[in-house]
Amino acid sequence: MAKENNSHHHAEAKRKRLIWILCVSGFCILSYVLGAWQTNTLPSSSSEVFSRKACAETKTQSKLSTSSEDEDESLSSSSSLSSSSSSEPVELDFESHHKLELKQKNQTIKYFEPCDMSLSEYTPCEDRERGRRFDRNMMKYRERHCPSKDELLYCLIPPPPNYKIPFKWPQSRDYAWYDNIPHKELSIEKAIQNWIQVEGERFRFPGGGTGFPRGADAYIDDISRLIPLTDGAIRTAIDTGCGVASFGAYLLKRDIVAMSFAPRDTHEAQVQFALERGVPAVIGIMGSIRLPYPARAFDLAHCSRCLIPWFQNDGLYLTEVDRVLRPGGYWILSGPPINWKKHWKGWERTQEDLKQEQDSIENAARSLCWKKVTEKGDFSIWQKPINHIACKKLKRAHKSPPICTKTVQPDFAWYKELESCVTPLPEANSPDEFAGGALEDWPDRAFAVPPRIIQGTIPEINAEKFKEDNEVWKERIAYYKQILPELSRGRFRNIMDMNAYLGGFAAAIVKYPSWVMNVVPVDAEKQTLGAIYERGFIGTYQDWCEAFSTYPRTYDLIHAGGLFSMYENRCDVTLILLEMDRILRPEGTVVFRDTVEMLTKIQSITNGMKWTSRIMDHEKGPFIPEKILLAVKSYWTGPSA
């Protein structure tokens, strides 16, 4: 009986000990979960992280000096990381939640002074004063010529006085604030062509252009009666000599995205107007070097009175259009010399001169093996062959220009001189096969595996990795929407991905009212821009040790994933950050992704640039080494004259 009693007590003790262990374990787990939740809880509304008080309430004098001297400045600033629900600022946690201890020396913040107001529209690599030093032949003086070391600026490009946050899309397509781009020249010079009109404190864009006085919308409707524009086969376009990009603006409603470009010339600020409208555009010119895009990038190329001498240099510029045009792509030409029999008097040119120009263009197109689809009214349209099987036979009889040798890299386009040869297409096995692989129609194209990846032309990237990247970006965007709720609401119209890889960011937000300039650094290990275009997105090559070909204040959101680790040993990261500040709009946002050491370095620099920032955990949690730095450029303006 005693043994049974002892056995009972022993079992009871074991049960109590087990319950105690389970309770302690449960308490520990609950404490860990609550702690992790508290660490990673994000503000419940955008106002807790990104809110902007009215400019009239928040303009204050900034002090930009590390010394104790008080210098009065005529700059107004406001913080974009303040709470609208309280008069007290939100206390932000700037510490990264990681287990790595950083040994940092106490660093004095270096504050960057504003540049002179004369530099408010400074474009470092398209500076007109510097351009005058270069040859005018083939427009070399209007190509990229970046500043030398002793010409670099370590100051902040000032916005004009009374700068206002641009209109939201789609209203921005038709309106812009005069104070943001205070130039009336185009409204006077192009008054009868309806490029732009001044209405009080606003510009209005009626949608007209030199080649489409009835408006870009009606002009595009005319084209759609000649070639299919709305069935998804045409997605990417390039508009040469774009003006204020009304052609590109009205293509967007047809799900066609255009890379519009024009030089910085006597037509003051035309590309700046395009970007202010929320339409993709860059500063660029057909000159002596290749356009900064890969081969077979665009479904359609367009020129409406773009003033490019297509007939000169044995059709060299058409040869470059052929390089960037996709197999089966179209080239549309309107304006001189097309329909010269009707317009020759108005163009103030002789019939003989115009006929000779058109004959030269026709001959150049034939030498590229293009087929003339139609010439109707003021349009002529050619189509590039889907492969070079027949073209190679033609070249045996007509060798000028020859097909380039296989040593020529079709996709290499960074400061690469134009060549008088036809870029070869990938081999095809039959006359009906699309060289390089056929593309899906839009919108399926966005998530279909690009032909370049299917065919293994990008080392170490296959279909599985492509799909994995899409899943990664699906998770990232879900996280970004928590920390940037405005992302899906149209707050950020013009977006740049400085290190785009496969274009996953652009694909993940394809349904948002935004567009993405996908930049592939020329120093990237894998050159993927061709695959991005095959997905139906646009982008460009860029060396981030140099300035980007755009005007100041042209992007709302910039994404920089892993970029600074790529460039930290190549050039001064301070200059890259100053360039980001130049192209970012006041109250614009930057998302950095990098190691915590690099982000801490970036933050120490941006603290002196009128930016407010916060280091945050990776979307997968605090134990991932990569962190996120979320930064906002403050609102401030230059002084009034």
Buried (B, 14 or more C-beta within 10 A) or exposed (E): EEEEEEEEEEEEEEEEEEEEEEEEEEEEEEEEEEEBEEEEEEBEEBBBBBBBBEBEEBBEEBBBEEEEEEEEBBBBBBBBBBBBEEEEEBEBEEEBBBEEEEEEEEEEEEBBBBBEBEBBBBBBBBBEEBBEEEEEEBBBBBBBBBBEEEEBBEBBBBBBBBBBBBBEBBEBBBBBBBBBBBBBEBBEBBEEBBBBBBEEEBBBBBBBBBBBEEBBBEBBBBBEEBBEBEEBBBBBBBBBBBBBBBBBBBBBEBBBBBBBBBBBBEBBBBBBBBBBBBBBBBBBBBBBBBBBBBBBBBBBBBBBBBBBBBBEBBBBBBBBBBBBBBBBBBBBBBBBBBBBEEBBEEBEBEEEBBBEBBEBBBBBBBBBBBEEBEBEEBBBBBBBBBBBBEBEEBBEEEEEBEBBEEEBEBBBBBEBEBBEBBBBBBEBEEEEBBBBBEBBEBBEBBBBBBBBBBEEBBEEBEEEEBEEBBEBBEEBBEBBBBBBBBBBBBBBBBBBBBBBBBBBBBBBBBEBBBBBBBBBBBBBEEBBBBBBBBBBBBBBBBBBBBBBBBBBBBBBBBBBBBBBBBBBEEEBBBBBBBBBBBBBBBBBBBBBBBBBBBBBBBBBBBBBBBBBBBBBBBBEEBEEEBBBBBBBBBBBBBEEE
